[in-house]
Every structure is written in structure tokens, then in C-alpha cells.
Amino acid sequence: MQEKQDERAQEKEARERLSGKKRIIIKIGSSSVTHPETGDVNLHMMEKLVRLICDLQGSGKDVMLVSSGAIAAGRKAMNFSQKPQETAVKQALAAIGQAKLMMVYQKLFSEYNHTASQILLTKFTLLNEEALGNARNTFEELFKLKSVPIINENDTVSTNEISFGDNDRLASLCASITDADLVILLSDIEGLYTDDPNRNPDAQLISFVPYIDETLWNMAKSSSKTSFGTGGMRSKIEAARIATDAGADMLIMSGQEIDSIWDALSGMPVGTLFAAHKTSFDLLDYVRNDY
């Protein structure tokens, strides 16, 4: 009983600290920026997200957006009903879809008198000291210019990342690159559950994770509800390990409830919060070992 009371008190304190976060990364997945039924761009969802980011930036916070959806948008544009298997086709669709996504983001941000910028990262960027330094400098200059960086993997040239990469982990790695203090993963469910809630009605939401232990690793299952998504819950726990080791809190919450980000930042119990516990974080070690 005492242990649970202590954990509740720890969660309350951790959630109250969220209001003071100054540099935030928001990651949105393919299943949120596109309509699952058709794969077409979800303009309503993207508009809500852009409006919220502009408000966060207007309140004095630095905000970055890690946006999936390039290949999904490319599939729709070129009438691909199934996920292609050939790397060259994936790369071509990513090139088409990324341009489409950025066009939509630029238009939406401009409507709120804000400017979006694009940063495409590869493993080479993170493994090369000079390239990594340039990336850090670019981020800092964009923050000074009040431009919102929109980040994605450079799928058109990075074959390994198309094979196994996902933007959950990329968002957490960006926390290390930019010294962000909060990572928000917008998911297709409300947070981390004790089991897959789509299959087990008795699955319970885990509100707070003070640290990631072996039990949590064993519980994580990789699952995706739509053909347009890639990251399962295991990748989100892996992302949480990276983010919290780098000194950032991480929040998993529903991508369908974007406005609830304000509730989360006011200390309300939204989604699953992983508490930061900065360690002797080695970015290169994570990248060399496939995150």
C-alpha cells in the first residue's frame, strides 16, 4: 500500500513538472496524419496539430514535430493499395509523399503566421561527428528564427531505416540532439496498457512508469492496427528508454485527442508518462546498436 502511495505522489510531482517544459518534441504517426480507410491525408487532424504547435510556440516553448506518413501519402498519390516490398519503390513513394506532406504543413503553418522547416535525418548524420554538430547547429538556429522543424527519416536514401527504423525512436534520439526535455508520442491508443486493449477488454492503462524494468520489456508487444502504421508498443518502450536516459520525460497519448496535450501540460493524468532519469547517455552507442 505504501509503495503505491509513494508512486502516486511521484507521478503527481512528475506531471506537475510538465508545465515547465521548454523544449518539446511531438511525434505523430502515419495512422494519425492519414485516413486509415483510404490512406489519404487527414487534413482535419493535421490542422488541429498545427494550431496546437503554434499556440505552444506562442507561449514561449520550442517545439519540434516528428511526422511519419511520407510513404503512406506517396502510396495514396500513386494508387498503391498494398505496402510495397521493393526498396526502390518505397524510396520513390517516400519522395513523393514527403513533398505532399510538407506542402500541407507549410500551408497550414502559414495560415497561423508561422513558418515550418524540414529536417531529414539518417543514421550517418548521427554517427558522423561533423554532421551531428551541423544538425545541432541547424536546430538551434531554427529555434532562434521561431521556425518549427518538421523531422523525418530520409527514407529516399537510407535503405536500412526503411527496413527497420521508426519515428518513435527517432523522436527520442532527437531529444538527445536538441536537449529537449519532453517527448510526446501520439499513438493510436491512449497509452501503455497491461495487454493489447484491442484484444483484451480487461487490459488496464498504466498511467506512470518511474523506470523501465524487465517486466515491462516482457509485457511489450509489437502490434499495429492499420496497414499504414509501423511502430508497435515495443518500439515506444524502446523510445522511452532512449528519451528518459537522455534526460527527457516521455508521454504516450492518443493521437485522436490532440487538444489533450494542454491537459497533460497542466498536470492532468493523460496517457502514460515515463519519468526522466538522466544517465551517462551515449548517443552513438544507441545508434550503433540499431537504437
Solvent accessible surface area in square Angstrom, and as a share of the most:
residue,aa,sasa,rsa
1,M,169,0.76
2,Q,115,0.51
3,E,140,0.63
4,K,137,0.58
5,Q,84,0.37
6,D,77,0.40
7,E,69,0.31
8,R,136,0.50
9,A,63,0.49
10,Q,87,0.39
11,E,25,0.11
12,K,129,0.55
13,E,100,0.45
14,A,1,0.00
15,R,5,0.02
16,E,92,0.41
17,R,119,0.44
18,L,0,0.00
19,S,66,0.42
20,G,46,0.44
21,K,24,0.10
22,K,134,0.57
23,R,40,0.14
24,I,0,0.00
25,I,0,0.00
26,I,0,0.00
27,K,16,0.07
28,I,0,0.00
29,G,10,0.09
30,S,15,0.10
31,S,21,0.14
32,S,2,0.02
33,V,0,0.00
34,T,0,0.00
35,H,71,0.32
36,P,56,0.35
37,E,146,0.65
38,T,74,0.43
39,G,0,0.00
40,D,54,0.28
41,V,12,0.07
42,N,19,0.09
43,L,107,0.53
44,H,131,0.58
45,M,12,0.05
46,M,0,0.00
47,E,44,0.20
48,K,36,0.15
49,L,0,0.00
50,V,0,0.00
51,R,85,0.31
52,L,4,0.02
53,I,0,0.00
54,C,8,0.05
55,D,75,0.39
56,L,0,0.00
57,Q,22,0.10
58,G,66,0.63
59,S,70,0.45
60,G,55,0.53
61,K,24,0.10
62,D,30,0.16
63,V,2,0.01
64,M,0,0.00
65,L,0,0.00
66,V,0,0.00
67,S,3,0.02
68,S,18,0.11
69,G,5,0.05
70,A,5,0.04
71,I,45,0.23
72,A,6,0.04
73,A,1,0.00
74,G,0,0.00
75,R,4,0.02
76,K,73,0.31
77,A,45,0.35
78,M,98,0.44
79,N,135,0.69
80,F,83,0.34
81,S,93,0.60
82,Q,136,0.60
83,K,84,0.36
84,P,13,0.08
85,Q,142,0.63
86,E,105,0.47
87,T,56,0.32
88,A,73,0.56
89,V,44,0.25
90,K,44,0.19
91,Q,34,0.15
92,A,52,0.40
93,L,5,0.02
94,A,2,0.01
95,A,50,0.39
96,I,67,0.34
97,G,0,0.00
98,Q,20,0.09
99,A,66,0.51
100,K,58,0.24
101,L,2,0.01
102,M,20,0.09
103,M,131,0.58
104,V,19,0.11
105,Y,1,0.00
106,Q,78,0.35
107,K,130,0.55
108,L,18,0.09
109,F,0,0.00
110,S,69,0.45
111,E,107,0.48
112,Y,74,0.28
113,N,142,0.73
114,H,46,0.20
115,T,83,0.48
116,A,3,0.03
117,S,21,0.14
118,Q,82,0.37
119,I,19,0.10
120,L,59,0.29
121,L,5,0.03
122,T,24,0.14
123,K,30,0.13
124,F,132,0.55
125,T,22,0.13
126,L,2,0.01
127,L,75,0.37
128,N,53,0.27
129,E,157,0.70
130,E,131,0.59
131,A,21,0.16
132,L,16,0.08
133,G,27,0.26
134,N,84,0.43
135,A,11,0.09
136,R,91,0.33
137,N,95,0.48
138,T,63,0.36
139,F,1,0.00
140,E,64,0.29
141,E,90,0.40
142,L,25,0.12
143,F,12,0.05
144,K,142,0.60
145,L,131,0.65
146,K,122,0.52
147,S,8,0.05
148,V,0,0.00
149,P,0,0.00
150,I,3,0.01
151,I,0,0.00
152,N,7,0.04
153,E,13,0.06
154,N,30,0.15
155,D,18,0.09
156,T,49,0.28
157,V,100,0.57
158,S,15,0.10
159,T,66,0.39
160,N,90,0.46
161,E,4,0.02
162,I,25,0.13
163,S,86,0.55
164,F,72,0.30
165,G,15,0.14
166,D,11,0.06
167,N,11,0.05
168,D,1,0.00
169,R,32,0.12
170,L,3,0.02
171,A,0,0.00
172,S,0,0.00
173,L,0,0.00
174,C,0,0.00
175,A,2,0.02
176,S,16,0.11
177,I,4,0.02
178,T,2,0.01
179,D,118,0.61
180,A,6,0.05
181,D,37,0.19
182,L,1,0.00
183,V,0,0.00
184,I,0,0.00
185,L,0,0.00
186,L,3,0.01
187,S,6,0.04
188,D,55,0.28
189,I,23,0.12
190,E,90,0.41
191,G,0,0.00
192,L,3,0.01
193,Y,38,0.14
194,T,60,0.35
195,D,43,0.22
196,D,21,0.11
197,P,42,0.26
198,N,85,0.43
199,R,200,0.73
200,N,46,0.24
201,P,127,0.80
202,D,114,0.59
203,A,15,0.12
204,Q,125,0.55
205,L,74,0.37
206,I,40,0.20
207,S,38,0.24
208,F,10,0.04
209,V,8,0.04
210,P,30,0.19
211,Y,139,0.53
212,I,32,0.16
213,D,58,0.30
214,E,119,0.54
215,T,97,0.57
216,L,13,0.07
217,W,45,0.16
218,N,113,0.58
219,M,45,0.20
220,A,12,0.09
221,K,111,0.47
222,S,90,0.58
223,S,48,0.31
224,S,58,0.37
225,K,118,0.50
226,T,34,0.20
227,S,62,0.40
228,F,22,0.09
229,G,12,0.12
230,T,104,0.60
231,G,23,0.22
232,G,5,0.05
233,M,24,0.11
234,R,95,0.35
235,S,12,0.08
236,K,13,0.05
237,I,0,0.00
238,E,31,0.14
239,A,0,0.00
240,A,0,0.00
241,R,78,0.28
242,I,0,0.00
243,A,0,0.00
244,T,1,0.01
245,D,21,0.11
246,A,16,0.12
247,G,26,0.25
248,A,0,0.00
249,D,3,0.01
250,M,0,0.00
251,L,1,0.00
252,I,0,0.00
253,M,2,0.01
254,S,10,0.07
255,G,0,0.00
256,Q,96,0.43
257,E,98,0.44
258,I,0,0.00
259,D,69,0.36
260,S,23,0.15
261,I,0,0.00
262,W,101,0.35
263,D,52,0.27
264,A,0,0.00
265,L,11,0.05
266,S,80,0.52
267,G,21,0.20
268,M,101,0.45
269,P,104,0.65
270,V,27,0.15
271,G,8,0.08
272,T,0,0.00
273,L,0,0.00
274,F,1,0.00
275,A,9,0.07
276,A,38,0.29
277,H,70,0.31
278,K,149,0.63
279,T,66,0.38
280,S,115,0.74
281,F,42,0.17
282,D,73,0.38
283,L,14,0.07
284,L,57,0.28
285,D,70,0.36
286,Y,23,0.09
287,V,1,0.01
288,R,154,0.56
289,N,101,0.52
290,D,75,0.39
291,Y,12,0.05
